[in-house]
Amino acid sequence: MTDDKKVIVITGASSGIGRQVAIEMAPDGHSFYLIGRNEERLREVKTAVDDLGGKAAIGIGDVSDETNVEKHFNQIDKLFGRVSVLIANAGVGYFGNLEDLTIEQFDKQFDTNVRGVFLYLKKALPGMKERNTGQIIVTSSNLGLETSARASLYAATKHAVQAMVWSLREELKGTNVKAATINPGSVSTPWFDGKDVDRSKMLTATDVAKAFRTIIDQAETSNIDHIHIMPNR
């Protein structure tokens, strides 16, 4: 595999932003390891990626489960031998006044949105550092940079992720391994299916996927910190 053909690992790849990033980058001929919990939807994304000129494999499982993460990286090593780009995208969100949110909702959000990111970064970083090249991108949120009523726990997870990545950037100074976040406002994805919201005023998954491309395709001489992208309407 030539240096311009990357191995791109995406969590939360079965729908929404993760799926669209794979679709956006597939025509460039990259290889993909697509991670999610829904095998049927992942296989649909794999087929789309393969049809567009990429090469995809899938990994099933919960990103907060350390055993799954170990299994996924063993498969990645056997199939591709390296990770060029890690996109830690899997996330969940529950919204409401703080006192109405449940302990189960707290645990689920922190397990997926924070623990899951940590586990995949922890596994990807040693190889990237050894090769002295690599790009990490974490899907954060505009709520990783600000706060909002009825978003206390979700915003808390995204602030945690933001701090994790910004601290990591300091650790990576002097290397060619880069880390960034994408911080979108509301994005029209299956996240909002069945909810009474005006999705015409939201970003599209394609809008956000193009921001990922900007980071993935950046020159060696630049190191994008984050991209804050909001709806125009």
VMD Tcl script that draws the C-alpha trace (Angstrom):
set ca {
  {0.00 0.00 0.00}
  {1.49 3.35 -1.05}
  {1.88 6.21 1.39}
  {-0.97 8.17 -0.21}
  {-3.38 5.26 0.39}
  {-4.35 5.36 4.03}
  {-5.83 2.87 6.48}
  {-8.78 4.72 8.01}
  {-10.43 3.30 11.14}
  {-13.89 4.69 11.91}
  {-15.99 3.97 15.00}
  {-19.72 4.60 14.73}
  {-19.43 3.84 11.02}
  {-22.81 2.21 10.40}
  {-24.75 5.45 9.87}
  {-24.64 9.23 10.04}
  {-21.32 11.04 10.10}
  {-19.15 7.91 10.31}
  {-20.82 6.36 7.29}
  {-20.57 9.58 5.29}
  {-16.87 10.03 6.02}
  {-16.23 6.56 4.59}
  {-18.33 7.40 1.51}
  {-16.52 10.73 1.09}
  {-13.02 9.20 1.27}
  {-13.62 5.86 -0.51}
  {-13.14 7.16 -4.09}
  {-9.54 8.01 -3.18}
  {-8.80 4.29 -2.86}
  {-8.13 4.16 0.89}
  {-8.69 1.10 3.07}
  {-11.24 1.22 5.87}
  {-11.97 -0.66 9.06}
  {-15.58 0.15 9.93}
  {-16.72 -0.35 13.52}
  {-20.25 -0.41 14.89}
  {-22.85 -2.51 16.66}
  {-25.23 -3.09 13.74}
  {-23.70 -5.72 11.46}
  {-26.33 -5.39 8.73}
  {-25.83 -1.64 8.36}
  {-22.05 -1.98 8.54}
  {-22.14 -4.49 5.67}
  {-24.18 -2.01 3.63}
  {-21.53 0.66 4.23}
  {-18.77 -1.81 3.35}
  {-20.49 -2.58 0.05}
  {-20.85 1.12 -0.74}
  {-17.18 1.77 0.07}
  {-16.01 -1.16 -2.04}
  {-18.20 -0.04 -4.95}
  {-16.69 3.46 -4.78}
  {-13.12 2.19 -5.05}
  {-12.14 1.72 -1.43}
  {-11.42 -1.49 0.43}
  {-13.37 -2.11 3.61}
  {-13.55 -4.58 6.48}
  {-15.90 -4.43 9.45}
  {-15.64 -4.91 13.21}
  {-18.70 -5.49 15.39}
  {-19.00 -4.43 19.00}
  {-19.43 -1.81 21.70}
  {-16.59 0.74 21.66}
  {-16.54 0.90 25.46}
  {-15.74 -2.83 25.77}
  {-11.98 -3.29 26.09}
  {-12.18 -6.87 24.80}
  {-13.82 -5.64 21.58}
  {-11.20 -2.96 21.12}
  {-8.39 -5.49 21.50}
  {-10.10 -7.77 18.98}
  {-10.55 -4.94 16.50}
  {-6.90 -3.91 16.62}
  {-5.77 -7.52 16.22}
  {-7.91 -7.70 13.07}
  {-6.61 -4.36 11.80}
  {-3.02 -5.52 12.29}
  {-3.65 -8.76 10.38}
  {-5.53 -7.08 7.53}
  {-3.63 -3.82 7.10}
  {-0.62 -3.73 9.42}
  {-1.13 -0.14 10.51}
  {-3.57 2.67 11.26}
  {-3.05 5.88 9.29}
  {-6.16 7.71 10.49}
  {-8.29 6.97 13.55}
  {-11.73 8.57 13.55}
  {-13.28 8.14 17.01}
  {-16.83 9.00 16.04}
  {-19.17 6.72 18.01}
  {-21.39 8.65 20.38}
  {-24.73 8.75 22.16}
  {-26.71 11.62 23.63}
  {-29.58 12.06 26.07}
  {-31.07 15.48 26.69}
  {-33.25 16.95 29.41}
  {-33.02 18.87 32.66}
  {-30.19 17.50 34.76}
  {-32.41 16.17 37.56}
  {-34.50 14.24 35.03}
  {-31.56 12.38 33.49}
  {-30.90 8.89 34.80}
  {-27.78 7.20 36.11}
  {-28.08 4.74 33.22}
  {-28.01 7.67 30.76}
  {-24.99 9.10 32.56}
  {-23.11 5.80 32.35}
  {-24.01 5.17 28.72}
  {-22.85 8.61 27.57}
  {-19.57 8.56 29.48}
  {-18.86 4.94 28.52}
  {-19.38 5.56 24.80}
  {-18.36 9.20 24.37}
  {-15.34 9.28 26.69}
  {-14.19 5.76 27.62}
  {-14.65 4.59 24.02}
  {-12.51 7.41 22.69}
  {-9.81 6.75 25.29}
  {-9.65 3.01 24.50}
  {-9.20 3.50 20.75}
  {-6.67 6.31 21.16}
  {-4.70 4.23 23.62}
  {-4.43 1.37 21.10}
  {-3.73 3.50 18.00}
  {-1.11 5.85 19.42}
  {1.85 3.48 19.98}
  {1.93 2.39 16.31}
  {1.51 5.94 15.08}
  {4.33 7.13 17.32}
  {6.57 4.27 16.22}
  {6.01 5.17 12.55}
  {6.07 8.89 13.41}
  {2.99 9.52 11.32}
  {-0.76 9.43 11.84}
  {-3.90 11.47 12.25}
  {-6.44 11.18 15.05}
  {-9.81 12.88 14.67}
  {-12.43 12.79 17.39}
  {-16.04 13.75 16.69}
  {-16.74 16.28 19.41}
  {-19.50 18.90 19.20}
  {-20.13 22.60 19.42}
  {-21.11 21.55 22.97}
  {-17.49 20.61 23.56}
  {-16.69 24.32 23.26}
  {-19.77 25.78 24.96}
  {-22.76 24.65 27.01}
  {-26.53 24.60 26.69}
  {-29.59 24.01 28.83}
  {-30.83 20.40 28.75}
  {-27.43 19.17 27.54}
  {-25.53 18.94 30.84}
  {-24.28 15.36 30.59}
  {-23.77 15.29 26.83}
  {-21.84 18.59 26.97}
  {-19.82 17.23 29.91}
  {-18.71 14.24 27.81}
  {-17.73 16.47 24.91}
  {-15.81 18.84 27.17}
  {-13.98 15.78 28.52}
  {-13.12 14.66 25.00}
  {-11.97 18.17 24.10}
  {-9.64 18.25 27.10}
  {-8.34 14.78 26.21}
  {-7.46 15.79 22.66}
  {-5.99 19.15 23.58}
  {-3.80 17.50 26.22}
  {-2.79 14.86 23.67}
  {-1.76 17.56 21.19}
  {0.69 18.85 23.79}
  {2.08 15.34 24.24}
  {2.53 14.94 20.48}
  {4.56 18.11 19.96}
  {7.76 17.33 18.12}
  {6.25 14.34 16.31}
  {4.41 13.95 13.02}
  {1.37 12.44 14.75}
  {-1.55 14.85 14.78}
  {-4.81 15.05 16.75}
  {-7.88 17.16 16.11}
  {-11.58 17.40 16.80}
  {-14.56 18.17 14.62}
  {-17.09 20.32 16.48}
  {-20.37 20.42 14.57}
  {-23.69 21.89 15.54}
  {-26.82 19.84 14.89}
  {-26.41 17.39 12.00}
  {-29.32 15.78 10.16}
  {-28.60 12.10 10.79}
  {-30.59 9.10 12.10}
  {-29.81 10.53 15.56}
  {-32.89 12.74 15.04}
  {-35.20 10.08 13.57}
  {-38.62 10.27 15.22}
  {-37.89 13.56 16.96}
  {-39.97 16.70 16.43}
  {-37.22 18.95 15.06}
  {-36.71 20.95 11.86}
  {-33.89 19.07 10.17}
  {-33.86 21.50 7.23}
  {-31.98 23.94 9.46}
  {-29.25 21.43 10.34}
  {-25.90 20.56 8.79}
  {-25.84 17.52 6.53}
  {-23.58 14.56 7.18}
  {-21.83 15.46 3.91}
  {-21.01 18.94 5.26}
  {-19.28 17.35 8.22}
  {-17.58 14.64 6.15}
  {-15.94 17.34 4.04}
  {-14.52 18.87 7.22}
  {-13.00 15.48 8.05}
  {-11.48 15.39 4.56}
  {-9.88 18.79 5.18}
  {-8.07 17.39 8.22}
  {-7.16 14.04 6.64}
  {-5.79 15.68 3.48}
  {-3.95 18.54 5.19}
  {-0.31 19.13 4.29}
  {2.52 17.82 6.43}
  {3.34 21.44 7.28}
  {-0.02 22.08 8.99}
  {-1.64 20.69 12.12}
  {-5.34 21.54 12.40}
  {-6.52 21.83 15.99}
  {-10.28 21.68 15.49}
  {-12.96 22.62 12.99}
  {-16.04 24.29 14.44}
  {-18.81 23.98 11.87}
  {-22.32 25.32 12.39}
  {-25.49 25.36 10.28}
  {-25.92 28.39 8.02}
  {-29.65 28.72 8.65}
}
mol new
graphics top color blue
foreach p $ca { graphics top sphere $p radius 0.5 }
foreach p [lrange $ca 0 end-1] q [lrange $ca 1 end] { graphics top cylinder $p $q radius 0.2 }
display resetview
